[in-house]
């Protein structure tokens, strides 16, 4: 159930979360994946999203799940934002997602301009913004992408080709690495990542600094 952008259905979903009297998100969390999903760079953006979603299905998957997969042992819900849209539309959709108070991470294909827009929009919010390109894992992997392996020991290249029918480019690897970093940081926490943003930020920083 990938929530692609924020349409009427997802707004109902967000409203339910906000108004629910029970701790519906005790064992799950939300995140925002930003990439150019339309326009001239749509292929790279959608490959990045495919790589990210592949990682959410690697571990802890089970029948009849309603989430978009699992990261760090928790159900993960993925909100997507198309960075190729104009700033007005982009920011309106971002604001709607933030209103749910459950999106803990923002990641994806984040260039300097997008990073600035996001940084200004989430100032004061308990959301961790990070660019997988700045991680040690990406720095180590980008020179020999064909060697990057999945959790079960396959090469990421062959696993993606089997699942999606194409050989991924660098963007696919970047999306996959972003999810792996989130998974590592969430798994290291003693509580839901939304409960202590300071601890979540430190855990992600540690994950980013590891090869």
ROGU-34002 format. One record per residue: residue in one letter; x, y, z of N, C-alpha, C in turn. Coordinates in steps of 0.02 Angstrom, whole numbers. Atoms other than C-alpha are relative to their C-alpha. Layout:
BEGIN
{res A, nu X, nv Y, nw Z, cau X, cav Y, caw Z, cu X, cv Y, cw Z} $
...
REM end
This chain:
BEGIN
{res X, nu 42, nv -60, nw 0, cau 0, cav 0, caw 0, cu 44, cv 62, cw 0} $
{res X, nu -40, nv -60, nw 6, cau 121, cav 132, caw -58, cu -47, cv 59, cw -9} $
{res X, nu 43, nv -60, nw 5, cau 41, cav 302, caw -33, cu 35, cv 48, cw -47} $
{res X, nu -33, nv -41, nw 50, cau 91, cav 389, caw -192, cu -31, cv 69, cw 0} $
{res X, nu 23, nv -68, nw -11, cau 78, cav 575, caw -161, cu -55, cv -1, cw 53} $
{res X, nu 53, nv -3, nw -50, cau -68, cav 630, caw -52, cu -66, cv 14, cw -34} $
{res X, nu 64, nv -8, nw 33, cau -238, cav 600, caw -131, cu -55, cv -3, cw 54} $
{res X, nu 56, nv -2, nw -47, cau -411, cav 598, caw -51, cu 1, cv -61, cw 46} $
{res X, nu -1, nv 60, nw -41, cau -393, cav 418, caw 9, cu 52, cv 4, cw 55} $
{res X, nu -52, nv -3, nw -50, cau -229, cav 448, caw 96, cu -14, cv 54, cw 52} $
{res X, nu 19, nv -50, nw -50, cau -298, cav 605, caw 179, cu -48, cv -29, cw 51} $
{res X, nu 44, nv 34, nw -47, cau -434, cav 497, caw 255, cu 41, cv -44, cw 47} $
{res X, nu -45, nv 43, nw -40, cau -299, cav 376, caw 313, cu 37, cv 42, cw 52} $
{res X, nu -35, nv -43, nw -46, cau -201, cav 519, caw 391, cu -46, cv 25, cw 55} $
{res X, nu 47, nv -25, nw -50, cau -355, cav 588, caw 478, cu -16, cv -55, cw 51} $
{res X, nu 14, nv 55, nw -46, cau -391, cav 416, caw 552, cu 56, cv -8, cw 51} $
{res X, nu -57, nv 7, nw -44, cau -216, cav 406, caw 624, cu 0, cv 54, cw 53} $
{res X, nu -2, nv -56, nw -46, cau -226, cav 579, caw 701, cu -54, cv -5, cw 53} $
{res X, nu 57, nv 0, nw -46, cau -397, cav 552, caw 780, cu -8, cv -64, cw 40} $
{res X, nu 9, nv 65, nw -33, cau -378, cav 371, caw 833, cu 17, cv 4, cw 74} $
{res X, nu -13, nv -3, nw -72, cau -392, cav 353, caw 1023, cu 47, cv -54, cw 23} $
{res X, nu -45, nv 53, nw -20, cau -281, cav 197, caw 1024, cu 68, cv 12, cw -31} $
{res X, nu -67, nv -10, nw 28, cau -93, cav 191, caw 995, cu 12, cv -42, cw -62} $
{res X, nu -1, nv 40, nw 61, cau -113, cav 128, caw 817, cu 69, cv -7, cw -29} $
{res X, nu -66, nv 1, nw 31, cau 67, cav 166, caw 773, cu 54, cv -26, cw 48} $
{res X, nu -49, nv 24, nw -49, cau 150, cav 79, caw 921, cu 53, cv -44, cw -31} $
{res X, nu -46, nv 46, nw 31, cau 231, cav -50, caw 808, cu 12, cv 15, cw -73} $
{res X, nu -10, nv -20, nw 70, cau 244, cav 47, caw 647, cu 17, cv 74, cw -3} $
{res X, nu -18, nv -70, nw 10, cau 303, cav 212, caw 577, cu -7, cv 18, cw -73} $
{res X, nu 5, nv -24, nw 68, cau 290, cav 318, caw 422, cu 63, cv 35, cw -21} $
{res X, nu -57, nv -37, nw 28, cau 420, cav 393, caw 308, cu -19, cv 27, cw -68} $
{res X, nu 13, nv -34, nw 64, cau 425, cav 504, caw 156, cu 57, cv -13, cw -47} $
{res X, nu -51, nv 11, nw 51, cau 517, cav 455, caw -2, cu -10, cv 51, cw -55} $
{res X, nu 2, nv -55, nw 48, cau 557, cav 601, caw -115, cu 43, cv -17, cw -60} $
{res X, nu -39, nv 13, nw 61, cau 611, cav 578, caw -296, cu -38, cv 29, cw -59} $
{res X, nu 36, nv -22, nw 60, cau 571, cav 641, caw -471, cu -37, cv -59, cw -32} $
{res X, nu 40, nv 57, nw 23, cau 429, cav 521, caw -513, cu -36, cv 15, cw -65} $
{res X, nu 27, nv -18, nw 65, cau 376, cav 613, caw -670, cu 52, cv 45, cw -35} $
{res X, nu -46, nv -44, nw 36, cau 461, cav 717, caw -804, cu 62, cv -37, cw -26} $
{res X, nu -58, nv 28, nw 35, cau 631, cav 691, caw -882, cu 42, cv -48, cw 42} $
{res X, nu -40, nv 43, nw -43, cau 709, cav 606, caw -731, cu -42, cv -53, cw 35} $
{res X, nu 46, nv 48, nw -32, cau 562, cav 492, caw -692, cu 29, cv -70, cw 4} $
{res X, nu -28, nv 68, nw -2, cau 656, cav 333, caw -736, cu 46, cv -9, cw 60} $
{res X, nu -45, nv 5, nw -58, cau 791, cav 368, caw -607, cu -38, cv 2, cw 66} $
{res X, nu 39, nv -6, nw -62, cau 664, cav 420, caw -476, cu -39, cv -63, cw 16} $
{res X, nu 39, nv 61, nw -12, cau 556, cav 266, caw -499, cu 44, cv -60, cw 13} $
{res X, nu -48, nv 53, nw -17, cau 707, cav 152, caw -497, cu 20, cv 6, cw 74} $
{res X, nu -18, nv -11, nw -70, cau 756, cav 230, caw -331, cu -56, cv -25, cw 46} $
{res X, nu 57, nv 22, nw -39, cau 581, cav 198, caw -264, cu -5, cv -76, cw 0} $
{res X, nu 0, nv 73, nw 4, cau 587, cav 17, caw -326, cu 53, cv -30, cw 47} $
{res X, nu -53, nv 25, nw -43, cau 753, cav -8, caw -237, cu -18, cv 7, cw 73} $
{res X, nu 21, nv -12, nw -69, cau 683, cav 66, caw -78, cu -52, cv -51, cw 21} $
{res X, nu 54, nv 45, nw -17, cau 526, cav -40, caw -82, cu 23, cv -72, cw 2} $
{res X, nu -28, nv 68, nw -3, cau 627, cav -196, caw -119, cu 27, cv -14, cw 70} $
{res X, nu -29, nv 9, nw -67, cau 717, cav -170, caw 47, cu -54, cv -9, cw 53} $
{res X, nu 53, nv 7, nw -50, cau 552, cav -154, caw 142, cu -30, cv -70, cw 2} $
{res X, nu 28, nv 67, nw 3, cau 506, cav -331, caw 88, cu 52, cv -54, cw 14} $
{res X, nu -53, nv 49, nw -11, cau 671, cav -415, caw 129, cu -7, cv -39, cw 64} $
{res X, nu 2, nv 31, nw -66, cau 639, cav -453, caw 312, cu -69, cv 7, cw 31} $
{res X, nu 60, nv -3, nw -42, cau 492, cav -492, caw 425, cu -66, cv 5, cw -38} $
{res X, nu 62, nv -2, nw 38, cau 364, cav -500, caw 285, cu -47, cv -56, cw 24} $
{res X, nu 48, nv 51, nw -20, cau 204, cav -595, caw 325, cu -63, cv 7, cw -42} $
{res X, nu 61, nv 0, nw 40, cau 41, cav -640, caw 242, cu -51, cv 50, cw 28} $
{res X, nu 55, nv -44, nw -17, cau -104, cav -517, caw 242, cu 22, cv 65, cw 33} $
{res X, nu -21, nv -63, nw -30, cau 2, cav -371, caw 298, cu -30, cv 59, cw -39} $
{res X, nu 30, nv -59, nw 30, cau -72, cav -200, caw 264, cu 50, cv 56, cw -11} $
{res X, nu -51, nv -52, nw 7, cau 88, cav -98, caw 276, cu 36, cv -7, cw -66} $
{res X, nu -41, nv 3, nw 61, cau 212, cav -63, caw 137, cu 61, cv -44, cw 9} $
{res X, nu -57, nv 43, nw -14, cau 334, cav -184, caw 216, cu 25, cv 11, cw 70} $
{res X, nu -29, nv -5, nw -67, cau 451, cav -186, caw 365, cu 70, cv 27, cw -5} $
{res X, nu -68, nv -25, nw -7, cau 606, cav -91, caw 414, cu 17, cv 0, cw 74} $
{res X, nu -21, nv 3, nw -70, cau 699, cav -126, caw 575, cu -48, cv -39, cw 44} $
{res X, nu 46, nv 41, nw -38, cau 566, cav -251, caw 628, cu -69, cv 32, cw 11} $
{res X, nu 64, nv -34, nw -7, cau 422, cav -125, caw 621, cu -34, cv 8, cw -68} $
{res X, nu 37, nv -15, nw 62, cau 284, cav -102, caw 493, cu 18, cv 70, cw -24} $
{res X, nu -16, nv -66, nw 27, cau 330, cav 40, caw 378, cu -52, cv 21, cw -52} $
{res X, nu 47, nv -30, nw 48, cau 212, cav 154, caw 281, cu 37, cv 53, cw -38} $
{res X, nu -40, nv -43, nw 43, cau 287, cav 245, caw 134, cu -45, cv 52, cw -35} $
{res X, nu 32, nv -55, nw 35, cau 222, cav 415, caw 78, cu 49, cv 23, cw -54} $
{res X, nu -46, nv -23, nw 52, cau 294, cav 466, caw -90, cu -18, cv 72, cw -21} $
{res X, nu 8, nv -68, nw 25, cau 320, cav 643, caw -153, cu 41, cv 8, cw -63} $
{res X, nu -31, nv -10, nw 65, cau 361, cav 688, caw -332, cu 35, cv 68, cw -1} $
{res X, nu -38, nv -63, nw -2, cau 500, cav 818, caw -330, cu -1, cv 37, cw -66} $
{res X, nu 5, nv -34, nw 65, cau 467, cav 857, caw -514, cu -60, cv 47, cw -2} $
{res X, nu 57, nv -45, nw -2, cau 305, cav 946, caw -465, cu 23, cv 69, cw 22} $
{res X, nu -18, nv -68, nw -19, cau 305, cav 1132, caw -439, cu -1, cv 6, cw 76} $
{res X, nu -9, nv -5, nw -72, cau 350, cav 1193, caw -265, cu -65, cv 7, cw 38} $
{res X, nu 63, nv -10, nw -35, cau 173, cav 1245, caw -221, cu -36, cv -66, cw 12} $
{res X, nu 34, nv 65, nw -6, cau 97, cav 1073, caw -254, cu 40, cv -46, cw 46} $
{res X, nu -45, nv 42, nw -40, cau 248, cav 985, caw -178, cu -7, cv 17, cw 74} $
{res X, nu 2, nv -20, nw -70, cau 240, cav 1085, caw -16, cu -69, cv -12, cw 31} $
{res X, nu 67, nv 14, nw -26, cau 52, cav 1067, caw 2, cu -7, cv -73, cw 19} $
{res X, nu 4, nv 71, nw -14, cau 66, cav 879, caw -8, cu 45, cv -19, cw 59} $
{res X, nu -45, nv 12, nw -56, cau 214, cav 879, caw 111, cu -33, cv 21, cw 65} $
{res X, nu 35, nv -24, nw -60, cau 114, cav 981, caw 237, cu -55, cv -48, cw 23} $
{res X, nu 54, nv 47, nw -17, cau -30, cav 857, caw 229, cu 29, cv -62, cw 34} $
{res X, nu -31, nv 59, nw -30, cau 86, cav 713, caw 270, cu 27, cv 16, cw 69} $
{res X, nu -27, nv -20, nw -66, cau 173, cav 806, caw 411, cu -55, cv 6, cw 51} $
{res X, nu 56, nv -9, nw -47, cau 2, cav 842, caw 487, cu -18, cv -64, cw 37} $
{res X, nu 15, nv 63, nw -33, cau -14, cav 657, caw 528, cu 45, cv -12, cw 61} $
{res X, nu -46, nv 6, nw -56, cau 135, cav 674, caw 648, cu 29, cv -71, cw 6} $
{res X, nu -25, nv 67, nw -5, cau 192, cav 499, caw 605, cu 57, cv -14, cw -50} $
{res X, nu -57, nv 8, nw 46, cau 321, cav 523, caw 465, cu 63, cv 19, cw 37} $
{res X, nu -60, nv -11, nw -40, cau 488, cav 504, caw 552, cu 60, cv 19, cw -44} $
{res X, nu -57, nv -11, nw 44, cau 609, cav 504, caw 405, cu -23, cv 30, cw -67} $
{res X, nu 6, nv -19, nw 70, cau 623, cav 595, caw 239, cu 65, cv -18, cw -34} $
{res X, nu -59, nv 19, nw 37, cau 742, cav 521, caw 113, cu -18, cv -7, cw -74} $
{res X, nu 12, nv 9, nw 71, cau 759, cav 482, caw -72, cu 55, cv 28, cw -42} $
{res X, nu -47, nv -33, nw 45, cau 843, cav 568, caw -217, cu -5, cv 74, cw 14} $
{res X, nu 6, nv -67, nw -27, cau 880, cav 734, caw -138, cu 59, cv 42, cw -23} $
{res X, nu -53, nv -45, nw 21, cau 980, cav 864, caw -232, cu 1, cv 62, cw 43} $
{res X, nu -8, nv -59, nw -42, cau 1034, cav 1031, caw -160, cu -63, cv 42, cw 4} $
{res X, nu 60, nv -42, nw 1, cau 878, cav 1125, caw -214, cu -56, cv -33, cw 40} $
{res X, nu 53, nv 36, nw -36, cau 759, cav 991, caw -148, cu 15, cv 0, cw 75} $
{res X, nu -20, nv 0, nw -71, cau 857, cav 981, caw 15, cu -17, cv 67, cw 33} $
{res X, nu 14, nv -66, nw -28, cau 837, cav 1169, caw 41, cu -76, cv 8, cw 11} $
{res X, nu 73, nv -5, nw -6, cau 648, cav 1162, caw 9, cu -24, cv -42, cw 58} $
{res X, nu 21, nv 45, nw -54, cau 628, cav 1014, caw 126, cu 23, cv 27, cw 68} $
{res X, nu -26, nv -25, nw -63, cau 739, cav 1089, caw 260, cu -41, cv 57, cw 28} $
{res X, nu 42, nv -56, nw -21, cau 636, cav 1248, caw 266, cu -69, cv -23, cw 22} $
{res X, nu 69, nv 23, nw -13, cau 471, cav 1152, caw 265, cu -6, cv -38, cw 66} $
{res X, nu 5, nv 43, nw -59, cau 513, cav 1035, caw 409, cu 33, cv 31, cw 62} $
{res X, nu -32, nv -33, nw -58, cau 601, cav 1161, caw 522, cu -47, cv 0, cw 60} $
{res X, nu 41, nv 3, nw -60, cau 536, cav 1134, caw 698, cu -42, cv -63, cw 5} $
{res X, nu 37, nv 62, nw -1, cau 457, cav 967, caw 653, cu 46, cv -57, cw 23} $
{res X, nu -38, nv 57, nw -22, cau 512, cav 802, caw 728, cu 9, cv -51, cw -56} $
{res X, nu -12, nv 41, nw 59, cau 568, cav 731, caw 562, cu 75, cv 1, cw -16} $
{res X, nu -71, nv 6, nw 16, cau 741, cav 668, caw 514, cu 8, cv -2, cw -76} $
{res X, nu -14, nv -3, nw 71, cau 797, cav 719, caw 340, cu 70, cv -25, cw -13} $
{res X, nu -68, nv 22, nw 15, cau 943, cav 625, caw 265, cu 5, cv -21, cw -73} $
{res X, nu -16, nv 16, nw 69, cau 1024, cav 597, caw 97, cu 45, cv -62, cw 0} $
{res X, nu -42, nv 61, nw 0, cau 1089, cav 419, caw 67, cu 67, cv 10, cw -34} $
{res X, nu -63, nv -13, nw 35, cau 1224, cav 491, caw -46, cu 56, cv 20, cw 49} $
{res X, nu -50, nv -22, nw -48, cau 1311, cav 558, caw 110, cu 23, cv -55, cw 47} $
{res X, nu -17, nv 55, nw -45, cau 1324, cav 388, caw 193, cu 65, cv -35, cw -22} $
{res X, nu -60, nv 39, nw 15, cau 1483, cav 284, caw 204, cu -18, cv -61, cw -43} $
{res X, nu 21, nv 58, nw 39, cau 1386, cav 136, caw 135, cu -4, cv 16, cw -74} $
{res X, nu 3, nv -20, nw 70, cau 1352, cav 231, caw -26, cu 70, cv 15, cw -27} $
{res X, nu -67, nv -17, nw 22, cau 1530, cav 296, caw -37, cu 40, cv -63, cw -14} $
{res X, nu -35, nv 63, nw 11, cau 1597, cav 119, caw -21, cu -29, cv -39, cw -59} $
{res X, nu 34, nv 42, nw 50, cau 1469, cav 43, caw -139, cu 2, cv 28, cw -70} $
{res X, nu 10, nv -29, nw 66, cau 1463, cav 166, caw -283, cu 54, cv -17, cw -50} $
{res X, nu -54, nv 18, nw 46, cau 1631, cav 112, caw -354, cu -5, cv -72, cw -24} $
{res X, nu 7, nv 70, nw 20, cau 1578, cav -70, caw -364, cu -71, cv -24, cw 15} $
{res X, nu 70, nv 13, nw -14, cau 1389, cav -75, caw -367, cu -19, cv -73, cw -11} $
{res X, nu 17, nv 69, nw 15, cau 1385, cav -249, caw -441, cu 13, cv -47, cw 58} $
{res X, nu -16, nv 42, nw -57, cau 1453, cav -316, caw -276, cu -49, cv 8, cw 59} $
{res X, nu 46, nv -12, nw -56, cau 1316, cav -245, caw -163, cu -47, cv -58, cw 7} $
{res X, nu 42, nv 59, nw -11, cau 1222, cav -390, caw -86, cu -62, cv 17, cw 41} $
{res X, nu 62, nv -7, nw -38, cau 1047, cav -406, caw -15, cu 8, cv -37, cw 67} $
{res X, nu -2, nv 31, nw -66, cau 1006, cav -470, caw 159, cu 10, cv -76, cw -5} $
{res X, nu -5, nv 73, nw 6, cau 992, cav -650, caw 96, cu 61, cv -22, cw -42} $
{res X, nu -62, nv 18, nw 33, cau 1159, cav -643, caw 4, cu 1, cv 2, cw -75} $
{res X, nu 1, nv -10, nw 73, cau 1103, cav -615, caw -176, cu 35, cv 66, cw -16} $
{res X, nu -20, nv -67, nw 20, cau 1179, cav -475, caw -274, cu -63, cv 41, cw -10} $
{res X, nu 59, nv -43, nw 8, cau 1061, cav -327, caw -274, cu -19, cv 3, cw -74} $
{res X, nu 12, nv -3, nw 72, cau 1078, cav -320, caw -464, cu -45, cv -58, cw -22} $
{res X, nu 38, nv 58, nw 22, cau 1013, cav -498, caw -489, cu -68, cv -3, cw 34} $
{res X, nu 64, nv 1, nw -37, cau 878, cav -481, caw -355, cu -50, cv 49, cw -30} $
{res X, nu 44, nv -50, nw 32, cau 808, cav -324, caw -436, cu -22, cv -23, cw -69} $
{res X, nu 17, nv 23, nw 67, cau 814, cav -400, caw -608, cu -54, cv -54, cw 4} $
{res X, nu 50, nv 54, nw -9, cau 717, cav -551, caw -546, cu -68, cv 29, cw 20} $
{res X, nu 63, nv -26, nw -25, cau 585, cav -447, caw -457, cu -33, cv 49, cw -48} $
{res X, nu 30, nv -54, nw 40, cau 562, cav -298, caw -574, cu 13, cv -7, cw -75} $
{res X, nu -11, nv 12, nw 71, cau 630, cav -362, caw -740, cu 49, cv 47, cw -33} $
{res X, nu -51, nv -43, nw 30, cau 770, cav -237, caw -764, cu 62, cv 2, cw 45} $
{res X, nu -62, nv -9, nw -38, cau 950, cav -208, caw -711, cu 1, cv 71, cw 26} $
{res X, nu 4, nv -68, nw -28, cau 952, cav -60, caw -592, cu 61, cv 43, cw -15} $
{res X, nu -55, nv -48, nw 5, cau 1055, cav 96, caw -619, cu 18, cv 23, cw 70} $
{res X, nu -24, nv -25, nw -64, cau 1139, cav 195, caw -481, cu -57, cv 22, cw 46} $
{res X, nu 56, nv -24, nw -41, cau 973, cav 269, caw -423, cu -34, cv -56, cw 38} $
{res X, nu 29, nv 57, nw -34, cau 904, cav 98, caw -383, cu 39, cv -20, cw 62} $
{res X, nu -44, nv 16, nw -57, cau 1053, cav 64, caw -271, cu -7, cv 53, cw 55} $
{res X, nu 7, nv -54, nw -50, cau 1033, cav 233, caw -186, cu -64, cv -9, cw 41} $
{res X, nu 63, nv 12, nw -36, cau 852, cav 195, caw -143, cu 6, cv -59, cw 48} $
{res X, nu -9, nv 59, nw -41, cau 899, cav 24, caw -77, cu 42, cv 16, cw 62} $
{res X, nu -44, nv -18, nw -56, cau 1039, cav 93, caw 31, cu -36, cv 44, cw 50} $
{res X, nu 38, nv -43, nw -45, cau 923, cav 226, caw 102, cu -43, cv -42, cw 47} $
{res X, nu 43, nv 43, nw -41, cau 803, cav 91, caw 163, cu 41, cv -42, cw 48} $
{res X, nu -42, nv 40, nw -44, cau 943, cav -16, caw 233, cu 24, cv 41, cw 59} $
{res X, nu -23, nv -44, nw -54, cau 1007, cav 132, caw 335, cu -56, cv 13, cw 50} $
{res X, nu 57, nv -9, nw -44, cau 834, cav 166, caw 404, cu -12, cv -63, cw 41} $
{res X, nu 11, nv 63, nw -35, cau 812, cav -17, caw 447, cu 50, cv -11, cw 56} $
{res X, nu -53, nv 9, nw -50, cau 978, cav -25, caw 538, cu -11, cv 46, cw 60} $
{res X, nu 8, nv -48, nw -54, cau 942, cav 132, caw 639, cu -62, cv -16, cw 42} $
{res X, nu 61, nv 16, nw -37, cau 764, cav 81, caw 686, cu 10, cv -62, cw 43} $
{res X, nu -10, nv 62, nw -36, cau 818, cav -93, caw 739, cu 43, cv 10, cw 63} $
{res X, nu -44, nv -12, nw -57, cau 947, cav -20, caw 858, cu -35, cv 37, cw 57} $
{res X, nu 35, nv -41, nw -50, cau 817, cav 83, caw 954, cu -39, cv -43, cw 49} $
{res X, nu 38, nv 35, nw -52, cau 733, cav 31, caw 1115, cu -74, cv 19, cw -2} $
{res X, nu 69, nv -22, nw 4, cau 572, cav 120, caw 1066, cu -17, cv 16, cw -73} $
{res X, nu 20, nv -20, nw 67, cau 471, cav 169, caw 914, cu 38, cv 64, cw -20} $
{res X, nu -40, nv -58, nw 19, cau 573, cav 296, caw 813, cu -35, cv 67, cw 9} $
{res X, nu 36, nv -63, nw -7, cau 436, cav 427, caw 827, cu 0, cv 24, cw 73} $
{res X, nu 5, nv -17, nw -71, cau 445, cav 424, caw 1018, cu 59, cv 41, cw 25} $
{res X, nu -59, nv -36, nw -22, cau 620, cav 497, caw 1033, cu 41, cv 19, cw -61} $
{res X, nu -33, nv -20, nw 62, cau 679, cav 595, caw 882, cu 75, cv 10, cw 10} $
{res X, nu -72, nv -10, nw -12, cau 845, cav 638, caw 963, cu 37, cv -67, cw -4} $
{res X, nu -32, nv 66, nw 3, cau 886, cav 454, caw 988, cu -2, cv -28, cw -70} $
{res X, nu 6, nv 24, nw 69, cau 823, cav 414, caw 813, cu 51, cv 34, cw -45} $
{res X, nu -50, nv -36, nw 39, cau 934, cav 549, caw 738, cu 70, cv -27, cw 12} $
{res X, nu -66, nv 26, nw -17, cau 1086, cav 483, caw 829, cu 10, cv -70, cw -29} $
{res X, nu -5, nv 68, nw 28, cau 1048, cav 304, caw 775, cu 11, cv 2, cw -75} $
{res X, nu -9, nv -6, nw 72, cau 1034, cav 358, caw 594, cu 70, cv 25, cw -17} $
{res X, nu -68, nv -25, nw 11, cau 1196, cav 457, caw 604, cu 52, cv -55, cw 8} $
{res X, nu -45, nv 56, nw -9, cau 1282, cav 303, caw 670, cu -3, cv -48, cw -58} $
{res X, nu 8, nv 45, nw 57, cau 1210, cav 196, caw 531, cu 33, cv 29, cw -62} $
{res X, nu -29, nv -33, nw 58, cau 1265, cav 323, caw 401, cu 76, cv -1, cw 1} $
{res X, nu -73, nv -4, nw -7, cau 1443, cav 323, caw 468, cu 32, cv -70, cw -3} $
{res X, nu -27, nv 67, nw 4, cau 1460, cav 134, caw 453, cu 1, cv -25, cw -72} $
{res X, nu -4, nv 25, nw 69, cau 1515, cav 45, caw 292, cu -52, cv -53, cw -13} $
REM end
